[in-house]
Each structure stands twice: as C-alpha cells, then as structure tokens.
Amino acid sequence: MKLELRLGLRQTLAPQLIQSLKMLQMPVLKLEQTIRHELATNPLLEEVEELEAEDTASDDEKESEVEIAEASGEDDAGDDMDWDKYLFDDEEGYKVREPREQVEERFEGMAAGATTLSGHLIEQLSLLKVSEEEHLIGEYIIGNIAPDGYLTISVPEMSEELGIESSKIEAMLVMIQRFDPTGVGARDLRESLLIQMKEKGMEGTLAWRIVDEHLNELDRKSILQISRMMGVPPERAQQAMEVIRSLSPTPAYGRFDPGAIPVVPDLTVDRFGDEYLVFHNDNYIPRLRINANYRNLIRRGSNSSKDTKQYVRQKLEQARWLLNSINQRRNTMIRVMEAIIARQKEFFEKGPAFLKPLIMEEIAQAVSMNVATISRVSSGKYVQTPFGVYEIKYFFNSGIAKAEGGDMSKRSVKRRLEEIIKSEPPEKPFSDQVIFRRLNDEGIRLARRTVTKYREELKIPPARLRKRV
C-alpha cells in the first residue's frame, strides 16, 4: 500500500519538476513566451502595467512573489476550505531593475528570430501520441540538444535531475533520434553516423561495422590497413569509406542558423567602485498578480459553489508554482553569476585574456547546488559584462599547462585546434598527430590522445573523413 502511494505522488510531482527545470534552462525571451502563455490560460493571473507596477512597488524593489498558502483538507472537502489563507496583498507584482528605454537602447539592433532547431524538434514532438509525462521528458531532452544537433547531457544525468527512470528517458531519446534532421540527438559522432546509416537501411553493412567498431582508428589507418582489418578487398573498403564521408558529422549544420536567434542577456554585471553587482534582466518578464475579480471571489469564499472553489484552488496552485519558479530561476542565476565573478575577477577587471581555468564543480560547491543545475543555468543564457555579451558557460574551462609556465584555458586550446584545422588543405587534412606536434611547437603541452578527445568534443570528424578532393 505504501509503494502505491509513493508511485502516485511521484506521477503528480514529476510534470511540475520537469517544468521547473525547463524554466531554469530557458533564455529570457523563451521565458517571456512561457509566462504569456500562462497569462492566456490562467484567468487568475493578470499583468501589471509598467506605470502601475512602478507606482505600487516599494523602494526596496521587493521580491516579486505572490504568497499562496496551501489549502487545508482533501479535494473532496472543498466546502471546508479555508479561503482566508488565499488572501493577497494588493501591491505585490514585478518590478524591473532598470527603465525599459535603457534596456531597449542597449540591445537595439539584435537579430530577429527565426526557425530554430529546438522549435523544429518541438513541432515534431507535438505530432507524437505520447503521454503528458513523455511529452515533458521529450521537451526536456530537446532543451538539451545543442544547435549542431548533439545531446549535451547524459541519460543518467537527466534521470537524476528529473527523478525519472533512465528507461523512460532513453525511450523518448530513441524517438527523438528518429526526428528530422537525421542524426539529431546523438551523444557523439559515432552514434550520429550510425543513426544516419540506420535511417538509410544500412545496419550491418561494412560502412556500419567500420563506424561502430573502428571510428576512432580511421585517422591512423590507410585503405589497405582498413581492408585487412575488416577482412575485405581494398575496393570494398574504399566504397565503405565513401559512404561514411557522405554522412553529416553535424546533423543540423546549415539548416538552422544560430546567428538568427536573438541574444538578449538574462543578467547584467555592473561595476560600482570595487564591487561588481549582478542584475537580472526583468525587462522582458511581465509583472504578474492575481486578478482583482478572483481576489474578491476568494474573499467571498463561502458564497461560491464547490466546483468554483475547486477550480480557483487549482488555478491558484498553478499560479504559485509559476511565480515561485520564476523567483527561484532569478535567484539561482544571480547566485551562480556572483560565484563566477568571485573566481573570475581579473576577467571583469582586465578582459577576456585574463580568463582563468574554472570548472562547474567548483561553483556547484560554492552555491550548494548540483553540477547539473549549474549546467542548466550556464547553457544558452547570456550575461552583459563590461567587455561585451558572453554565454555564461564561457566562464567555465579547465587549464592546460604552457611550456613557459602558467595555465591556458581549455577553451583557448580548443579554439586554437579549430584554427589549425580550418587552415588545413582540403585535399590533405591534418592528422591528430600533426595537430599534436603543432600545438606542442607553440608551447601548449598536452597528450596526443587529448588532441583526439578535444577534436571529438568539437564534433570534428577524423582527417580521413574531412578529406575533400
């Protein structure tokens, strides 16, 4: 009996947990769309006009949260509900931290929105006949797919974050991996290429076996070596390699332009003397409060029907969840950014050249959160700094020792690796060994296998698959 009760509770809470985590990972413009959708579907919520919000807000810019107490009693005891617990202060709502004109001037001229990979995948998800929980899991997975089409988080991490069995998440991931563009949702290059070949009915072929068993060795093997390794004539090995070269290493490349997506910072860092203060960009977030008509209805509680009370209670719970989630998102982002500033002070004082090695685990410990939460805060959201607008995850990178002493950020090493590959002749791409030697000649000390690892993390295929005649 206890087991059944726990399972029932989990099914009730899981959608709200997923929605809350989704809200944390939303950039500010997506958050605005979500809030406006709630405004349209929850009659208890209304938007406070800007001038009205400025008149009613306190000088201390109090936190924008409507305090809603939980109803006492079970659903079937609606007539006994204590409606006095649902009374609200008239002056509670959202207050922006800076005038709208200043924010609009700061971000004037940013690109207009376009069809994004995420939107394209969500549209396909909406066509599936799945349960509400499965749909929410699908949206969460899609929210963690990068613009290049690769999944940026593991199934165990999603399972831990959502409190849902890995098997359910894996099942939804398999469904999403069948979406257009082919190969989307893969966790690495090998999986993406295999998905593309499976779509073409090529499972078990020689090309499939080469990718499945020997992808990481292709950069070091000639056609003759591959033919001997696979036990086939060189002609068949050559044909298989041509098939592999025809596949896309980045499934979404060229179809969804990240540059067309508007970049509006969620946070702003301003310097005041020797201190750096973090402000949340509330300009795009509607200020909310409970509709006055429903407030009066609540105060008249005893005159309302049981069905009306139940409906209002349900909508009040939804409103509480929404407003608390917005506040939690704001506070979490500010705390994380303040911890980053404390460890990257030289960047904010002198510029990008002074970015230090920093890992998410360090910030997670500093703010008493898990690494997955830090990742949600950091990905796809931006901060306005004295040196320009940066994605928050820009500030995280590990260190690489340099020959002349000191550390170089992992991000800088990857950038240099990309530059070397971009400069290679298309008819004779650089092998990982050549790149390794070039980096070492520049004083960047790292192992040969690390070059391969960084290349794979950048979703760049081996030299053999980059060759273009």
N, C-alpha and C positions, 0 to 999 in steps of 0.2 A: 504493500500500500504506500509506503514511504517512497519507494522507487518511482511509482506512477506520479506522485505529487511533484517530485523533483523534475521529472521529464516535462510535465505540464507547465511548470513555472519557466523552464528553460525555453520552451517554444514561445511563451508570451514575451520574454525579455529579449530574445535574440534579435528580432527586427529592430527594436529601439537601439540596441547596442550597435548594430551594423549601421543604422542611420547616423548615430552619434559619431562613429568613427569616420563615416563618409564625410560628415560636415567638417571634421577636423582636417581632412585632406583636401577640401575644396579650396581653390583660389577665390579671391574676394568676389569676382564677378559671378562665378558659379553659385556662391553663397547667396548673393543678391537674388538670383533667379529662383533658388530654392525657397527663400523667405517669401518672395512674391507669390509663389505657388501656394504656400501655406496661407497667405493672406486671402487668396482667392477661394480656398477650400474650407477654411475655418472661420465661420461667421463671428466667433468671439474675439477674433483679432482685428485690430484696425491700426492704420498707420497714422502716426502723429506728424502733422505738417511741420516743416522746418521751423517756421517762426514760432509756432505754438510750442515746439519742443524747447526752443531757446528761452521762451518765457517761463516755462514750467520747470526747467532743470535747475538744480541747485548750483551754487558757485563752486562746490567741491566736485562737480561732474560725477555724481554718484553712479554706482554701477547700474546698468540697465537690466534689471531683472524683476519680473513680477513674481512675488512670493505667493505660491498657491499651496495651501496645506492639503494633504490627502484626506479624502472623505473617510469618516469612520463607518464601520459596518460593511456588510456584503452587498453585492449588486441587488439582491432580492429584498434588501431593506432600504430601498431608495426613499420611502416616505419618512424614514427616521434620520435622514442625512442632516448633519449639522451645517446648514447653509451659511451660518455666520463665519465659518472657517474660510469661506471663499471671498471675503470682502477684500477690496484693493484700495491702495492709496491712489487718489486721483492724479497725482503728479508724477507717477512712475512711467518712464519711457526712455528712449535712446537719446543720447547727446553726443554730437560729433566733437572731435578734438580740435578741429580747425575749420575755418569757414569754407564753404563749398567752392567759392571763387578761387581760393588759393590752391586747392587740390586740382581743380579743373585746369588751372593755368600750368601747374607743374607737369601734368600728364597730357597736355594738349598735343594732338597730332599723332597719337598712338594708332596702330593699325586697326582696321575694322575686323570684326570676327568673320570666320569662315568655317566651312565644314571641317570638323576635326576628326581625328581617328577615333577618339573617345565617343563622340556623337554618332559616328558611323557604326560603331560596335553596339552602342546602346540601342540604336534603332533596330538592329538585327536581333538583339536580345528581346525586345518588346514583341517580336513576332513568334517567340517560342511559347509553347504551352507548358509553363512550369508553375510551381507553387510560389507563394509570396516570398517564402524564405529563400528558395532557389533563385528567384529574381534578384533579391537583395544581395545574395552571395555573388551573383553574376555582375551586378553593378560594382561591387567592391573589387572584384578581380579586374574589371575593366579600368577602374580608377587607378590601378597599379601597373597598367601597361604603358610603357614609355612611347613617345612619338615615333620611335623607329620600329615599334611593333613587339618589343620584347617585354616579358613579365619581369618586374623589378623586385619581387618579393617571393619567398618560397611558400609552398603549401603549408608546411609546419608553422611558419610564422603567422600566416593568415589564420590557421586553426587556433593558435594560441591567442591571437588578438581578438578573434570573434567568439571564441568559446564554442566552436562548432567542430564536429568530427572532420578529420582530414579527408575521409572518403567522400563526404558531401562536396567539399571544395574541389577535390580532384575531379569528380564527376562533372561539375559545372565548368571547370577549366577545359576538359576534353571537348565539351560542347562549344565553348568559345573558340577553341583552336580550329574548329571547322568553319568559322566565320570568314568572310572576305575582309582583308586580303589574306590569301593563303599563307600559312606560316605564322600568323599573328598569335600572340600569347605564349610563344615558346620561351623556355627558360635559358636556352643557349643556342648557339649556331647549329650544333648537331641536331637538336630537336626541331628547329625550324626547317632545316633541309629535309629531314625525314617526314615532317608533316606535309611539305610541298610534294614530295615524291608519293606519299600515300594518297594524296588527292588525285594524282595522275595515274593511280593504279600500278605503281612501280615497287610495291613491297616485295622484298626478297630478291630483287634484281641485283646485278653486280654493282651498279651505282649505289644502291641502297646499302649493300654489305660494306662497301668501301667507307661510306659516311658513318655507318653505325659502328664499325669496328676500328677504323683507322684514320678518322678525320684529322686528328692532331699530328699524324705522321706524314701527311701529304706534302708538307713543306720540305721534307728531307728525303723524299723518295722520287726516283725517276720512273718513267713509264715502264721500263724494263723491271725495275725493282717491284713496282706495284703488280705487274703481271705475274712475277714469280711468287710474290706474297699471297696473291689471290688464286694462283694455280690456273691462270687463263692465258691465252695468247696476247701479245702486246697490242694487237689490233683491237681486241675486246676491251682491254684496259684503257686504251686511248678513247674509245667510244664512250665508255662509262665516265671518264673524266670530262668529256664534252657535255654530257648530260648534267653532271654536277655543276659545271661552270654556268650552265643556263639557268640555274636556280638563283633566287634572290637572297643575299646574305642579310638584307634588311627588308622585311616584308612590306613595311608601309612607306618605303623610300619613294619620293617623287609624287605621291598621291595626296599627301596631307602636309601642307606647308606650315611648320611651326611658326614661321615668321608672320603669318597672317593672324595669329592668335594675339589678342590684346594683352599686354603685360601691364597690369595695374598692381603696384606693390600692396601687400597686406599690411606691412609695417613701415614705419619711418624712424630712422635714427637721427636725432638732432643733438648737436653739442652745445652745452651750456657751461661755459668755463672749462673746468677739467672733467666734467661729468658728461656722460652720454645717456640720453633718455630715449626710451622706446615708446612710440605711439602706434596704436592700431588705427588703420585707415577705415574708420567707421562711415566715411562719407557716402559709400555705396550701399550701406546697410540700412534699410528702413527702420525708423524708430517705431516700436510697437507698444500697444497697450490693449487692455480688454475693452471691447465695445461698451459704451455707456449704457445702451439699452439692455444688454445682457447683465451688466452690473446691477441695474435696477431689478431685473428679473431674479437675480440671485438674492437680493435683499428682501424680495417678496416671497422667498422660498416656499413658505407654507401654502401659498395660493397657486402654486404651479402643479401640474399633473406629474404623476410618477414618470411617464415617458419623457416629459420635458426635462425633469430633473436629471434623469439618466443621460439624456443627450448632452445637456450642458456639462455634466460631470466629465463625460468622455472628452468633449472638446477642451475643457479646462486642463485635463491631464496632458492632452496633446500640446496645448499652449505652454504649459510648464516645461515639458520636455524640450520644446523648441527653444525657448528663451534661456533655459539653463544650459543647453548645448551651445548656444551662441556665446554665452558668457564664458563657458569652460574653454571653448576654442580660443577666444580672445586672450584669456589669462594664460593658457598654456603656451601660445605663441610668444607672448611677451616675456614669460619666464625663460623660455628656451633662448630667445634672442639676447636677453640680458646676460645669460650664462655664456653665450658665444662672445659677446663684447668683452666680458671679463678676461677671456682667454685669447682674444684676437685684437687687443687694444692697439697694437702697433699698426695693424691694417687700418683702423679707423683714424689713426693719427697721421700716418705717412703714406698709405696707399697699398694697392694690391701686391707690390713687390715684397711686402713685409708680412704676407700671409704665412702663418705658422702651421705646422702639422697639428691636426686635431681630429679625433675620432668621436663617433657618436656615443660610444660607451662612456666617455668622459663627461659629456653633457648630461647623459641619462642619469649618471650617478649624482651629478651636481643638483639636478632638479627633482630627484627621486621619481623618475619615470622609467619605463622600459624603452629599449632601443627602438622597437617598432613604432612607438609613439613619436620619438624624435624623428624617425624617418618620415612619418606621415606629415609632421609639421614642416619638414625641410624640402620635400619634393613638390615642385610645381607652384611654389609660393615665393614671393619676392620681397625684398626689403630695399627701401630707398636709403642710401648711405651718402656721406659727403663726397664719395668718389663714384657715384652712379648707382644704378639699379642692379642688384645681384640676386640670383636664386639663393635661398637660404642654405641649401646643401652645398653651395660653392665653398662655404667656410669649413667644410669637413674634408680632410685629406690626411693620409699618413705621410711619414717622412722617409726620404731616401738620402743616404749619406753621399756627400760630394768629396771628390779627391782633395780639394783644397780646404776641407773642413766645413762643418755646418750641415744643415739639413735642407733638402729641396722637397717641396711638396709633391706627393704622388700625382696630383692633378697636373703639375707643371711637366713632370716626366711623360705622362700620357700625351699631353699637348705636343711635346717635342717628338714623340714617337709618331703621332699623326702627321706632323710636318715632314718627317723623313719619308713616310710612305707616300704622301702627296707629291713629293719631289722625285719619286722613282720613275724610271722609264716604263711605260705601259707594256712594252714587249719583253722586258726583263725585270720584273718586280724584285724588290729586296727580300731576301730570306730573313728569318728571325735572327740567324747568326750574323748577317751583315748589319742589321739594325743594332744588335747587341754590341758589335765592335764599334759602331759609330757613336753610340751613347757612351761607351767606356772611353773613347778618344776625347769626348767632351767633358770627361771628369765625372760622369754620372755612373756610380758604381752599383750595379745590380746583376743578379744572376741571369744566365741565358734563359732559363725556364720562366723567369719573371717577365721577360720580354714577351714570350708567348702568352703568358697569363694576361698581361695588360692589353695585348692585341685582341685577345678573345673577349675581354671585358668591354672593349670598344666596339665589339661586334664586327671586326675587320677579318675577313677570311684569310687563310694562308696564301703565301705568294703564288703558289700554283693556281689557285682559284682567282687570283687578281690579274693573271696574265691576259692581255688583250693585244692581238696582232692587227 
